[in-house]
């Protein structure tokens, strides 16, 4: 059945794109003479096409923003060389929260001189990071939430992949990292903040599960190497 959409409201609430419409053919809070049904319907259709490829990425990264943006951060900025290896990975990220799962594709490259990260959603670039051990530069799509900071993304990448000893040397007072086999936990004082589980060695192979114990998020990272 064909429906007339007389009014659209396109906005962002908590970083999530939303569209509201009236399927009754009546204007909502607007003068119907100033917005004919046909034009409003065309506007809805065009808006949906423009944002459909980015909605999942925004939902994922809005969830990650809480994961990344905790009340206290450790300010981790280790040199790329401290990883002890050069890697080129394709990663599939899934964030699970409150029964919902959202996904993002990531290309990650690290060598002794730099770290380069590109985030993609439905083939469209939504996030880039470049870090040379001294300066961090980044670009982000305008729909991404302000809380998603480049330095916090870099911190969680390094917290997950860099050697535990290198991380410990950079931790501020009151923080500690414990590692036991394929499990590591970051503590603020005596409170566990982040728990990470690895499926095997090296850390960037296979699957990584990162649990935010403060906000009850689960981030699953599945990595495939692009090189030998």
Buried (B, 14 or more C-beta within 10 A) or exposed (E): EEEBBBBBEBEBEEBBBEBEBBEEEEBBEEEBEEBEBEEBBEBBEEBEEEBEEBBBBBBBBBBBBBBBBBEEBBEBBBBBBBBEEEBBBBBBBBBBBEEEEBBBBBBBBBBEEBBBBBBBBEEEBBBBBBBEBEEBEBEBBEBBBEBBBBBBBBBBBBBBBBBEEBBEEBBEEEBBBEBEEBEBBBBBEEEBBBBBBBEEEBBBBBEBBBBBEBEEBBBBBBBEEEEE
